Every structure is written in C-alpha cells, then in structure tokens.
Amino acid sequence: MKNIVLTGFMGSGKTTIGKLIAEKLDIELIDTDSEVIKEFGMTIDKIFEVHGEKKFREVETKVIERVSKLENVVISTGGGVVLNPENVKLLRENGVIYFLYASAESILKRLKDDDTRPLLKSGDKLGNIIRLLNMRMPFYKNCDFEINTDILTPELAAEKIISIHLAKESKR
C-alpha cells in the first residue's frame, strides 16, 4: 500500500489524525517533526533558536528522503515541509498526499495555549497564522486530496482518509 502522507498548517490535525489512521490500519505512524527532534536532540523551538530555520529545513529534507522510501506507513509532516518542492516530489513517489485544511480561526483556537511554535512566538498570533497560511496555501494545494478538519472530528477525518485511500489502492 502507498504511504498516507498528511500535510497542512500547524494545528490542522496531522498528528492526531495520523495516530488514528495508523491505529485503525495497524500500521506505523512516522512524525517528521519528531524525527527531526531526534536528529538534533532538542525541541523544534530550541532548534530554531540555536540553529535557525534554514538548518531545521535542511535536516527536515534529510528526514523526508529517508521516510519517503518506507512503505505502508502514515507520514505526518511538519507544517512547512511543502515549501521545498523536492520534499513533495519525494513524498509523492511512494505516497498519496492529503492536505488537512483548517481555518486561521480554528488554528488559533487549537494553538492558543501552545507556546512551543517558533513561527508564532511574537506579535499578533492570528495575524501571523493568516499571513503564513496565505503564503503557504499554493504549496498545500499541491496535494492529491484535501480534507477540511474544520467540519470533521479527527475520527471522521481519519475514516474519510482511510476510505479514500483504500478505494484508491483497490484501483491500482
């Protein structure tokens, strides 16, 4: 089975929905942010502070190169992974890309108490979310399927992705 690749902005539900999918299909979940954290031995917040976003993105691409070669897994990506076209190309080779969409207001609600997101640390959180979401939207739209997590519970989103994926796989 091709990998199920989840992309989307921070707070869109990638990790939560990815866990549900992996559990229901009895397959492994790979979270690329967790893999980057293992590589550095520190939190993403600390990686940005010590090494900067550029170094983070370089290691993120190395992680994508490695995990995209796996088969029959769920891959939950970091919110900015789609900014590098090479990452998307690698993920698509052995995977189906599902963009999890959430509105800026929903993201703000979900992340209101989360102070670990380096790109939302300073200034107006909603303004930062809207700016980043608008800038990244064309990259997110380069997907195979779009799932609106504003209108679905994580359980229903997971079921919808599984249903789409299994139908797609049965036609291969």
C-alpha positions in Angstrom: 0.0 0.0 0.0 1.2 3.5 -0.8 2.0 5.7 2.2 -0.6 8.1 3.6 1.1 11.5 3.7 -0.5 14.2 5.8 0.3 17.8 5.1 -1.1 21.0 6.4 -0.5 24.0 8.7 0.4 23.6 12.3 -2.7 22.8 14.3 -4.6 21.3 11.3 -4.7 17.8 13.0 -1.9 16.0 11.2 -0.5 14.2 14.3 -3.9 13.5 15.9 -5.5 12.2 12.7 -2.3 10.4 11.7 -2.4 8.4 15.0 -6.0 7.4 14.5 -5.3 6.3 10.9 -2.2 4.3 12.0 -4.2 2.7 14.8 -7.2 1.8 12.6 -5.0 0.3 9.8 -2.5 -1.2 12.2 0.5 0.5 10.5 3.3 2.7 11.8 3.0 6.5 12.1 6.1 8.5 11.3 6.0 12.1 12.5 8.7 14.1 10.6 8.9 16.7 13.3 9.6 14.0 15.9 12.3 12.6 13.6 13.9 16.0 13.3 13.8 16.4 17.1 15.6 13.0 17.4 18.3 14.1 14.9 19.1 17.3 16.9 18.3 16.0 20.4 16.3 19.2 21.2 12.9 20.6 20.7 11.9 22.4 17.5 11.7 25.6 19.4 15.3 25.2 20.6 16.4 24.1 17.1 15.1 27.3 15.6 16.7 29.3 18.4 20.1 27.7 18.3 20.5 26.7 14.6 17.8 28.7 12.8 15.1 27.7 10.4 17.4 27.1 7.4 19.3 24.3 9.3 16.0 22.9 10.5 14.7 22.7 6.9 17.9 21.0 5.7 17.6 18.3 8.3 13.8 18.0 7.6 14.6 17.3 4.0 17.1 14.5 5.0 14.3 13.0 7.2 11.9 13.2 4.2 14.4 11.5 2.0 14.6 8.6 4.5 11.0 8.2 5.4 9.6 8.6 1.9 11.4 5.3 1.0 9.3 3.4 3.6 6.2 1.5 2.6 2.8 1.1 4.1 3.1 3.9 6.8 1.4 7.1 7.7 3.7 10.1 7.5 2.7 13.2 9.4 4.7 16.1 8.1 5.8 19.4 9.6 3.7 22.4 8.5 6.5 23.8 6.3 7.6 20.6 4.6 5.7 21.5 1.4 7.8 24.7 0.9 10.5 22.6 -0.6 9.3 21.1 -3.9 11.9 18.3 -3.5 10.1 17.1 -0.3 6.8 16.9 -2.1 8.3 15.1 -5.0 9.9 12.5 -2.7 6.7 12.0 -0.6 4.6 11.6 -3.7 6.9 8.9 -5.2 5.6 6.3 -2.7 2.7 8.1 -1.1 -0.7 9.8 -1.5 -0.7 13.4 -0.2 -3.7 14.5 1.9 -3.8 18.2 2.8 -5.6 18.8 6.1 -7.1 22.2 5.9 -8.2 24.3 8.9 -9.2 28.0 9.0 -7.0 30.5 10.7 -9.6 30.9 13.5 -9.7 27.2 14.1 -5.9 27.0 14.2 -5.7 29.9 16.7 -8.2 28.1 18.9 -6.3 24.9 18.8 -2.9 26.6 19.4 -4.0 29.3 21.9 -2.1 27.8 24.8 0.8 26.4 22.8 3.9 28.5 23.2 6.2 26.0 21.5 5.6 27.1 17.9 8.6 29.3 16.9 6.8 30.9 13.9 4.0 32.1 16.2 6.1 33.3 19.1 6.0 37.0 18.5 3.3 39.6 17.7 -0.3 39.0 16.7 -0.8 35.2 16.6 -3.9 35.4 14.4 -2.2 37.8 12.0 0.9 35.5 11.8 -1.3 32.5 11.2 -3.2 34.3 8.4 0.0 35.6 6.8 1.7 32.2 6.9 -1.4 30.3 5.8 -1.9 32.6 2.8 1.8 32.3 1.8 1.8 28.5 2.1 -1.7 27.8 0.6 -0.4 27.3 -3.0 2.1 24.7 -1.7 -0.5 22.9 0.4 -2.9 22.8 -2.6 -0.3 20.7 -4.4 -1.9 17.6 -3.0 -3.9 14.6 -4.1 -6.8 15.1 -1.7 -8.0 18.0 0.6 -9.7 17.2 3.9 -11.4 20.1 5.8 -10.7 19.5 9.5 -12.9 22.4 10.5 -16.0 20.4 9.6 -14.9 16.9 10.7 -13.9 15.5 14.0 -10.5 13.8 14.0 -12.2 10.4 14.0 -14.3 11.3 10.9 -11.4 12.8 9.1 -9.3 9.6 9.7 -12.2 7.5 8.5 -12.6 9.6 5.4 -8.9 9.4 4.6 -8.9 5.7 5.1 -11.9 5.3 2.9 -10.4 7.4 0.1 -7.1 5.7 0.4 -8.4 2.1 0.3 -10.6 2.9 -2.7 -7.6 4.4 -4.5 -5.4 1.4 -3.6 -8.0 -1.1 -4.8 -7.9 0.5 -8.3 -4.1 0.1 -8.5 
